[in-house]
Amino acid sequence: MFGFYFKLGVSHILDLQAYDHILFITAMTAVYVLKEWKHVIILATAFTIGHSLTLALATLNLINVNVQLIEVLIVVTIFITGLVNIFKIKDDYSAKIQVYKYITALFFGLIHGLGFSSYLKYLLGQEADIVKPLFAFNIGLEVGQIVIIFISLILSFILINKLNVKRREWNLVISGAAMGISLMLFIERMLGFGS
């Protein structure tokens, strides 16, 4: 059972049809380079803790959400992440800034977890005990996120260190693309809201 839900978590985060989550992780990673991988993993873990919490609460029917509203909020988190990246002035790894980033990642994780909840509720409907499958699914999501992070960091390493692309330009391209795509998704989801 663990293996099934673990694989499901990994494949769900890496599913190109659920690319809004891939887009968020890629945008979150855009301001970092390979040697800063620990910072990104900690951010991803904070994000995972957030979405694990709301995923558990929603799956256990302790909170109910409007799925359409959550889908709109997910693209807002992508846009905000890209916007913050673009206005990033310098590399600041002070404890205060890092705590702020982790709290933001946790909060955004709460929103993204609600996006997964209806899917997982459907899957877990047949299970007598949902704690282990929920845990396995979340571990799978974390592993999937780490895959996305390292693909992004390796690509940035190649472009920045080998092809001499400026770090700021890499950030602007990735963050700008994330903002543009999220804006299109926002419009699309707002047009479908309530229908």
Protein Blocks (a to p, Z undefined) as FASTA:
>chain_A
ZZmmmmmmmmmmmpmklmmmmmmmmmmmmmpcfklmmmmmmmmmmmmmmmmmmmmmmmno
paccdfklmmmmmmmmmmmmmmmmmmpmbdcfbfklmmmmmmmmmmmmmmmmmmmmmmmm
mmmmmpmblklmmmmmmmmmmmmmmmmmmmmmmmmmmmmmmnopafklmmmmmmmmmmmm
mmmmmmmmmmmgoZZ
